[in-house]
Amino acid sequence: MYVKVKRQKKIYFIFCELSDSVSVIKTEVSKLSDIPVENIELWKKIETTTTTQEQDWKATSRGGFHRLEKSIQEEEIVNGETLYLTFGTDDYTDIEVTPFEH
């Protein structure tokens, strides 16, 4: 279980698959390694492609995807601006963050 962070054309996208209702956690980050995404459970691997459009993805109960607002500009992360992550449960466990470049 992990969140996959893709970078393409200086935009960070957070891809997440939720198996329950959506909640939002607000945190301040200055770099990708600062994203505190431990303590989230019920996440699954997402295989999808990246575009330069703003998008977060969440899974519906049927396994489909809805486009959500919010992409993260690289400059925003560097400058420590507020980053919004969309999570799917209030029950927590460890997950892995996998940053990579496309």
N, CA, C and O atoms as a GROMACS GRO file, in nm:
protein
  408
    1MET      N    1   0.084  -0.118   0.000
    1MET     CA    2   0.000   0.000   0.000
    1MET      C    3   0.088   0.124   0.000
    1MET      O    4   0.173   0.140   0.088
    2TYR      N    5   0.069   0.210  -0.098
    2TYR     CA    6   0.150   0.330  -0.102
    2TYR      C    7   0.087   0.437  -0.187
    2TYR      O    8  -0.006   0.413  -0.263
    3VAL      N    9   0.140   0.556  -0.172
    3VAL     CA   10   0.103   0.669  -0.257
    3VAL      C   11   0.212   0.685  -0.360
    3VAL      O   12   0.331   0.686  -0.327
    4LYS      N   13   0.174   0.697  -0.485
    4LYS     CA   14   0.272   0.718  -0.590
    4LYS      C   15   0.273   0.865  -0.627
    4LYS      O   16   0.170   0.921  -0.664
    5VAL      N   17   0.389   0.928  -0.618
    5VAL     CA   18   0.403   1.069  -0.652
    5VAL      C   19   0.478   1.079  -0.785
    5VAL      O   20   0.593   1.039  -0.794
    6LYS      N   21   0.411   1.132  -0.886
    6LYS     CA   22   0.475   1.145  -1.017
    6LYS      C   23   0.514   1.289  -1.042
    6LYS      O   24   0.442   1.382  -1.005
    7ARG      N   25   0.629   1.308  -1.106
    7ARG     CA   26   0.669   1.443  -1.146
    7ARG      C   27   0.681   1.448  -1.296
    7ARG      O   28   0.752   1.368  -1.358
    8GLN      N   29   0.612   1.544  -1.355
    8GLN     CA   30   0.622   1.564  -1.500
    8GLN      C   31   0.602   1.711  -1.528
    8GLN      O   32   0.503   1.770  -1.486
    9LYS      N   33   0.696   1.770  -1.600
    9LYS     CA   34   0.689   1.912  -1.634
    9LYS      C   35   0.674   1.998  -1.509
    9LYS      O   36   0.593   2.090  -1.506
   10LYS      N   37   0.752   1.967  -1.405
   10LYS     CA   38   0.758   2.045  -1.281
   10LYS      C   39   0.625   2.049  -1.206
   10LYS      O   40   0.598   2.145  -1.135
   11ILE      N   41   0.544   1.948  -1.221
   11ILE     CA   42   0.421   1.939  -1.142
   11ILE      C   43   0.422   1.806  -1.068
   11ILE      O   44   0.442   1.701  -1.129
   12TYR      N   45   0.400   1.810  -0.938
   12TYR     CA   46   0.388   1.687  -0.861
   12TYR      C   47   0.240   1.647  -0.854
   12TYR      O   48   0.155   1.730  -0.822
   13PHE      N   49   0.212   1.523  -0.885
   13PHE     CA   50   0.076   1.473  -0.874
   13PHE      C   51   0.073   1.367  -0.764
   13PHE      O   52   0.159   1.278  -0.759
   14ILE      N   53  -0.026   1.377  -0.679
   14ILE     CA   54  -0.047   1.274  -0.579
   14ILE      C   55  -0.157   1.182  -0.631
   14ILE      O   56  -0.270   1.226  -0.652
   15PHE      N   57  -0.125   1.055  -0.652
   15PHE     CA   58  -0.224   0.960  -0.696
   15PHE      C   59  -0.263   0.871  -0.578
   15PHE      O   60  -0.178   0.813  -0.512
   16CYS      N   61  -0.393   0.863  -0.553
   16CYS     CA   62  -0.435   0.783  -0.441
   16CYS      C   63  -0.560   0.705  -0.478
   16CYS      O   64  -0.645   0.753  -0.553
   17GLU      N   65  -0.571   0.585  -0.425
   17GLU     CA   66  -0.690   0.504  -0.444
   17GLU      C   67  -0.754   0.484  -0.308
   17GLU      O   68  -0.690   0.432  -0.217
   18LEU      N   69  -0.878   0.524  -0.294
   18LEU     CA   70  -0.946   0.517  -0.167
   18LEU      C   71  -1.048   0.405  -0.169
   18LEU      O   72  -1.114   0.381  -0.271
   19SER      N   73  -1.062   0.336  -0.057
   19SER     CA   74  -1.162   0.232  -0.051
   19SER      C   75  -1.273   0.270   0.046
   19SER      O   76  -1.359   0.188   0.077
   20ASP      N   77  -1.272   0.394   0.093
   20ASP     CA   78  -1.376   0.438   0.185
   20ASP      C   79  -1.404   0.585   0.158
   20ASP      O   80  -1.369   0.634   0.050
   21SER      N   81  -1.466   0.656   0.251
   21SER     CA   82  -1.499   0.796   0.231
   21SER      C   83  -1.373   0.883   0.228
   21SER      O   84  -1.266   0.841   0.272
   22VAL      N   85  -1.388   1.004   0.177
   22VAL     CA   86  -1.274   1.092   0.158
   22VAL      C   87  -1.263   1.192   0.273
   22VAL      O   88  -1.362   1.250   0.316
   23SER      N   89  -1.142   1.210   0.321
   23SER     CA   90  -1.116   1.319   0.415
   23SER      C   91  -0.991   1.391   0.369
   23SER      O   92  -0.914   1.338   0.289
   24VAL      N   93  -0.970   1.512   0.418
   24VAL     CA   94  -0.855   1.591   0.375
   24VAL      C   95  -0.766   1.620   0.494
   24VAL      O   96  -0.813   1.661   0.600
   25ILE      N   97  -0.638   1.598   0.475
   25ILE     CA   98  -0.540   1.628   0.578
   25ILE      C   99  -0.452   1.741   0.528
   25ILE      O  100  -0.400   1.734   0.417
   26LYS      N  101  -0.435   1.846   0.609
   26LYS     CA  102  -0.358   1.962   0.569
   26LYS      C  103  -0.222   1.958   0.638
   26LYS      O  104  -0.213   1.934   0.758
   27THR      N  105  -0.116   1.980   0.560
   27THR     CA  106   0.018   1.977   0.619
   27THR      C  107   0.110   2.071   0.544
   27THR      O  108   0.087   2.101   0.427
   28GLU      N  109   0.214   2.117   0.610
   28GLU     CA  110   0.312   2.202   0.546
   28GLU      C  111   0.433   2.118   0.508
   28GLU      O  112   0.483   2.041   0.590
   29VAL      N  113   0.480   2.130   0.384
   29VAL     CA  114   0.598   2.056   0.341
   29VAL      C  115   0.694   2.149   0.269
   29VAL      O  116   0.652   2.248   0.209
   30SER      N  117   0.820   2.117   0.274
   30SER     CA  118   0.920   2.195   0.199
   30SER      C  119   0.985   2.110   0.092
   30SER      O  120   1.047   2.165   0.001
   31LYS      N  121   0.972   1.979   0.101
   31LYS     CA  122   1.022   1.890  -0.004
   31LYS      C  123   0.945   1.759   0.004
   31LYS      O  124   0.876   1.732   0.102
   32LEU      N  125   0.956   1.679  -0.101
   32LEU     CA  126   0.878   1.557  -0.109
   32LEU      C  127   0.898   1.467   0.011
   32LEU      O  128   0.804   1.405   0.059
   33SER      N  129   1.024   1.459   0.061
   33SER     CA  130   1.051   1.369   0.173
   33SER      C  131   0.984   1.415   0.302
   33SER      O  132   0.979   1.340   0.399
   34ASP      N  133   0.931   1.539   0.303
   34ASP     CA  134   0.863   1.590   0.422
   34ASP      C  135   0.715   1.554   0.426
   34ASP      O  136   0.648   1.579   0.526
   35ILE      N  137   0.663   1.497   0.318
   35ILE     CA  138   0.520   1.466   0.315
   35ILE      C  139   0.491   1.356   0.417
   35ILE      O  140   0.538   1.244   0.400
   36PRO      N  141   0.414   1.386   0.522
   36PRO     CA  142   0.391   1.289   0.629
   36PRO      C  143   0.273   1.197   0.598
   36PRO      O  144   0.163   1.218   0.648
   37VAL      N  145   0.297   1.097   0.517
   37VAL     CA  146   0.188   1.011   0.476
   37VAL      C  147   0.190   0.876   0.545
   37VAL      O  148   0.126   0.782   0.500
   38GLU      N  149   0.265   0.866   0.656
   38GLU     CA  150   0.251   0.747   0.736
   38GLU      C  151   0.114   0.751   0.802
   38GLU      O  152   0.050   0.856   0.804
   39ASN      N  153   0.069   0.641   0.855
   39ASN     CA  154  -0.058   0.637   0.927
   39ASN      C  155  -0.182   0.649   0.838
   39ASN      O  156  -0.284   0.703   0.881
   40ILE      N  157  -0.176   0.601   0.717
   40ILE     CA  158  -0.294   0.597   0.631
   40ILE      C  159  -0.316   0.452   0.591
   40ILE      O  160  -0.220   0.384   0.553
   41GLU      N  161  -0.436   0.403   0.598
   41GLU     CA  162  -0.459   0.265   0.556
   41GLU      C  163  -0.565   0.259   0.448
   41GLU      O  164  -0.624   0.361   0.413
   42LEU      N  165  -0.589   0.142   0.395
   42LEU     CA  166  -0.686   0.117   0.289
   42LEU      C  167  -0.648   0.183   0.157
   42LEU      O  168  -0.734   0.223   0.080
   43TRP      N  169  -0.518   0.194   0.131
   43TRP     CA  170  -0.472   0.247   0.004
   43TRP      C  171  -0.420   0.132  -0.082
   43TRP      O  172  -0.368   0.034  -0.030
   44LYS      N  173  -0.434   0.147  -0.211
   44LYS     CA  174  -0.388   0.044  -0.304
   44LYS      C  175  -0.305   0.109  -0.414
   44LYS      O  176  -0.311   0.230  -0.436
   45LYS      N  177  -0.229   0.027  -0.479
   45LYS     CA  178  -0.145   0.076  -0.587
   45LYS      C  179  -0.231   0.126  -0.703
   45LYS      O  180  -0.331   0.064  -0.739
   46ILE      N  181  -0.191   0.237  -0.760
   46ILE     CA  182  -0.258   0.290  -0.879
   46ILE      C  183  -0.161   0.291  -0.996
   46ILE      O  184  -0.050   0.344  -0.985
   47GLU      N  185  -0.202   0.234  -1.105
   47GLU     CA  186  -0.125   0.243  -1.228
   47GLU      C  187  -0.203   0.333  -1.323
   47GLU      O  188  -0.311   0.297  -1.368
   48THR      N  189  -0.147   0.448  -1.353
   48THR     CA  190  -0.214   0.541  -1.443
   48THR      C  191  -0.110   0.632  -1.506
   48THR      O  192   0.005   0.635  -1.462
   49THR      N  193  -0.149   0.706  -1.606
   49THR     CA  194  -0.054   0.794  -1.671
   49THR      C  195  -0.069   0.936  -1.617
   49THR      O  196  -0.170   0.970  -1.556
   50THR      N  197   0.031   1.018  -1.641
   50THR     CA  198   0.032   1.154  -1.592
   50THR      C  199   0.010   1.250  -1.708
   50THR      O  200   0.065   1.231  -1.816
   51THR      N  201  -0.069   1.353  -1.685
   51THR     CA  202  -0.077   1.463  -1.780
   51THR      C  203  -0.032   1.589  -1.708
   51THR      O  204  -0.003   1.584  -1.588
   52THR      N  205  -0.027   1.700  -1.777
   52THR     CA  206   0.013   1.825  -1.712
   52THR      C  207  -0.108   1.894  -1.651
   52THR      O  208  -0.095   2.003  -1.596
   53GLN      N  209  -0.226   1.833  -1.659
   53GLN     CA  210  -0.344   1.892  -1.601
   53GLN      C  211  -0.350   1.860  -1.452
   53GLN      O  212  -0.293   1.762  -1.406
   54GLU      N  213  -0.420   1.945  -1.378
   54GLU     CA  214  -0.432   1.923  -1.236
   54GLU      C  215  -0.520   1.802  -1.211
   54GLU      O  216  -0.630   1.791  -1.266
   55GLN      N  217  -0.471   1.712  -1.128
   55GLN     CA  218  -0.551   1.594  -1.101
   55GLN      C  219  -0.502   1.520  -0.978
   55GLN      O  220  -0.382   1.494  -0.963
   56ASP      N  221  -0.594   1.488  -0.894
   56ASP     CA  222  -0.576   1.382  -0.797
   56ASP      C  223  -0.682   1.280  -0.833
   56ASP      O  224  -0.783   1.315  -0.894
   57TRP      N  225  -0.662   1.157  -0.796
   57TRP     CA  226  -0.758   1.055  -0.830
   57TRP      C  227  -0.801   0.983  -0.704
   57TRP      O  228  -0.720   0.956  -0.616
   58LYS      N  229  -0.928   0.952  -0.697
   58LYS     CA  230  -0.971   0.863  -0.591
   58LYS      C  231  -1.057   0.755  -0.653
   58LYS      O  232  -1.126   0.777  -0.752
   59ALA      N  233  -1.053   0.640  -0.592
   59ALA     CA  234  -1.133   0.529  -0.643
   59ALA      C  235  -1.275   0.538  -0.590
   59ALA      O  236  -1.298   0.575  -0.475
   60THR      N  237  -1.371   0.503  -0.675
   60THR     CA  238  -1.507   0.490  -0.628
   60THR      C  239  -1.521   0.352  -0.565
   60THR      O  240  -1.428   0.272  -0.569
   61SER      N  241  -1.635   0.324  -0.508
   61SER     CA  242  -1.657   0.194  -0.447
   61SER      C  243  -1.656   0.084  -0.553
   61SER      O  244  -1.635  -0.033  -0.521
   62ARG      N  245  -1.679   0.122  -0.678
   62ARG     CA  246  -1.677   0.024  -0.786
   62ARG      C  247  -1.538   0.013  -0.850
   62ARG      O  248  -1.519  -0.065  -0.944
   63GLY      N  249  -1.443   0.089  -0.799
   63GLY     CA  250  -1.308   0.080  -0.853
   63GLY      C  251  -1.278   0.180  -0.963
   63GLY      O  252  -1.167   0.180  -1.016
   64GLY      N  253  -1.375   0.264  -0.998
   64GLY     CA  254  -1.350   0.366  -1.099
   64GLY      C  255  -1.278   0.485  -1.040
   64GLY      O  256  -1.250   0.487  -0.920
   65PHE      N  257  -1.248   0.583  -1.122
   65PHE     CA  258  -1.174   0.698  -1.073
   65PHE      C  259  -1.250   0.828  -1.101
   65PHE      O  260  -1.310   0.844  -1.207
   66HIS      N  261  -1.246   0.918  -1.005
   66HIS     CA  262  -1.298   1.053  -1.023
   66HIS      C  263  -1.181   1.149  -1.022
   66HIS      O  264  -1.088   1.132  -0.943
   67ARG      N  265  -1.186   1.249  -1.107
   67ARG     CA  266  -1.082   1.350  -1.103
   67ARG      C  267  -1.112   1.448  -0.989
   67ARG      O  268  -1.223   1.499  -0.976
   68LEU      N  269  -1.010   1.473  -0.907
   68LEU     CA  270  -1.024   1.570  -0.800
   68LEU      C  271  -0.934   1.689  -0.828
   68LEU      O  272  -0.837   1.679  -0.902
   69GLU      N  273  -0.969   1.801  -0.768
   69GLU     CA  274  -0.887   1.920  -0.788
   69GLU      C  275  -0.757   1.909  -0.709
   69GLU      O  276  -0.747   1.829  -0.616
   70LYS      N  277  -0.661   1.988  -0.746
   70LYS     CA  278  -0.536   2.010  -0.674
   70LYS      C  279  -0.418   1.934  -0.731
   70LYS      O  280  -0.411   1.812  -0.721
   71SER      N  281  -0.326   2.006  -0.790
   71SER     CA  282  -0.197   1.950  -0.821
   71SER      C  283  -0.094   2.034  -0.747
   71SER      O  284  -0.125   2.144  -0.703
   72ILE      N  285   0.027   1.983  -0.734
   72ILE     CA  286   0.127   2.050  -0.655
   72ILE      C  287   0.238   2.099  -0.746
   72ILE      O  288   0.306   2.019  -0.810
   73GLN      N  289   0.256   2.230  -0.752
   73GLN     CA  290   0.367   2.284  -0.830
   73GLN      C  291   0.498   2.260  -0.755
   73GLN      O  292   0.503   2.269  -0.633
   74GLU      N  293   0.602   2.230  -0.830
   74GLU     CA  294   0.731   2.203  -0.768
   74GLU      C  295   0.776   2.322  -0.683
   74GLU      O  296   0.830   2.304  -0.574
   75GLU      N  297   0.754   2.443  -0.734
   75GLU     CA  298   0.795   2.562  -0.661
   75GLU      C  299   0.720   2.574  -0.529
   75GLU      O  300   0.776   2.624  -0.432
   76GLU      N  301   0.596   2.530  -0.525
   76GLU     CA  302   0.519   2.538  -0.402
   76GLU      C  303   0.580   2.447  -0.296
   76GLU      O  304   0.589   2.484  -0.179
   77ILE      N  305   0.621   2.328  -0.337
   77ILE     CA  306   0.682   2.235  -0.242
   77ILE      C  307   0.814   2.292  -0.192
   77ILE      O  308   0.842   2.288  -0.072
   78VAL      N  309   0.895   2.344  -0.282
   78VAL     CA  310   1.024   2.400  -0.245
   78VAL      C  311   1.007   2.516  -0.146
   78VAL      O  312   1.086   2.530  -0.053
   79ASN      N  313   0.905   2.596  -0.168
   79ASN     CA  314   0.884   2.712  -0.082
   79ASN      C  315   0.803   2.680   0.044
   79ASN      O  316   0.774   2.770   0.122
   80GLY      N  317   0.768   2.554   0.064
   80GLY     CA  318   0.697   2.514   0.184
   80GLY      C  319   0.553   2.560   0.191
   80GLY      O  320   0.501   2.583   0.300
   81GLU      N  321   0.488   2.575   0.076
   81GLU     CA  322   0.348   2.615   0.076
   81GLU      C  323   0.261   2.500   0.126
   81GLU      O  324   0.307   2.386   0.140
   82THR      N  325   0.135   2.531   0.152
   82THR     CA  326   0.043   2.429   0.203
   82THR      C  327   0.012   2.325   0.095
   82THR      O  328  -0.018   2.359  -0.019
   83LEU      N  329   0.019   2.201   0.134
   83LEU     CA  330  -0.011   2.089   0.044
   83LEU      C  331  -0.131   2.014   0.099
   83LEU      O  332  -0.136   1.980   0.217
   84TYR      N  333  -0.229   1.988   0.012
   84TYR     CA  334  -0.347   1.914   0.055
   84TYR      C  335  -0.341   1.773  -0.002
   84TYR      O  336  -0.329   1.753  -0.122
   85LEU      N  337  -0.351   1.675   0.088
   85LEU     CA  338  -0.355   1.536   0.046
   85LEU      C  339  -0.494   1.482   0.077
   85LEU      O  340  -0.550   1.511   0.182
   86THR      N  341  -0.548   1.404  -0.015
   86THR     CA  342  -0.681   1.347   0.005
   86THR      C  343  -0.667   1.202   0.050
   86THR      O  344  -0.612   1.119  -0.021
   87PHE      N  345  -0.717   1.174   0.169
   87PHE     CA  346  -0.707   1.039   0.225
   87PHE      C  347  -0.846   0.981   0.243
   87PHE      O  348  -0.945   1.054   0.240
   88GLY      N  349  -0.853   0.850   0.263
   88GLY     CA  350  -0.983   0.785   0.258
   88GLY      C  351  -1.034   0.723   0.386
   88GLY      O  352  -1.138   0.658   0.382
   89THR      N  353  -0.965   0.739   0.498
   89THR     CA  354  -1.013   0.673   0.618
   89THR      C  355  -0.955   0.739   0.741
   89THR      O  356  -0.854   0.810   0.732
   90ASP      N  357  -1.016   0.719   0.855
   90ASP     CA  358  -0.964   0.769   0.981
   90ASP      C  359  -0.889   0.660   1.057
   90ASP      O  360  -0.836   0.686   1.166
   91ASP      N  361  -0.885   0.540   1.002
   91ASP     CA  362  -0.806   0.432   1.062
   91ASP      C  363  -0.668   0.434   0.999
   91ASP      O  364  -0.657   0.449   0.877
   92TYR      N  365  -0.564   0.419   1.078
   92TYR     CA  366  -0.431   0.446   1.027
   92TYR      C  367  -0.337   0.326   1.035
   92TYR      O  368  -0.346   0.242   1.125
   93THR      N  369  -0.247   0.320   0.937
   93THR     CA  370  -0.138   0.224   0.937
   93THR      C  371  -0.030   0.280   0.846
   93THR      O  372  -0.054   0.380   0.778
   94ASP      N  373   0.086   0.219   0.843
   94ASP     CA  374   0.195   0.272   0.762
   94ASP      C  375   0.172   0.248   0.613
   94ASP      O  376   0.123   0.142   0.573
   95ILE      N  377   0.208   0.348   0.532
   95ILE     CA  378   0.213   0.329   0.388
   95ILE      C  379   0.345   0.382   0.337
   95ILE      O  380   0.418   0.449   0.411
   96GLU      N  381   0.376   0.354   0.213
   96GLU     CA  382   0.503   0.393   0.155
   96GLU      C  383   0.482   0.501   0.051
   96GLU      O  384   0.387   0.496  -0.027
   97VAL      N  385   0.572   0.600   0.050
   97VAL     CA  386   0.570   0.702  -0.054
   97VAL      C  387   0.675   0.668  -0.158
   97VAL      O  388   0.790   0.643  -0.124
   98THR      N  389   0.635   0.665  -0.284
   98THR     CA  390   0.728   0.630  -0.390
   98THR      C  391   0.739   0.747  -0.487
   98THR      O  392   0.662   0.754  -0.582
   99PRO      N  393   0.835   0.839  -0.464
   99PRO     CA  394   0.857   0.946  -0.562
   99PRO      C  395   0.941   0.896  -0.678
   99PRO      O  396   1.037   0.821  -0.658
  100PHE      N  397   0.907   0.937  -0.799
  100PHE     CA  398   0.986   0.899  -0.915
  100PHE      C  399   0.962   0.998  -1.026
  100PHE      O  400   0.864   1.072  -1.024
  101GLU      N  401   1.052   1.000  -1.122
  101GLU     CA  402   1.037   1.092  -1.234
  101GLU      C  403   0.990   1.018  -1.357
  101GLU      O  404   1.035   0.907  -1.386
  102HIS      N  405   0.897   1.079  -1.428
  102HIS     CA  406   0.845   1.019  -1.550
  102HIS      C  407   0.938   1.050  -1.667
  102HIS      O  408   0.911   1.008  -1.780
   0.00000   0.00000   0.00000
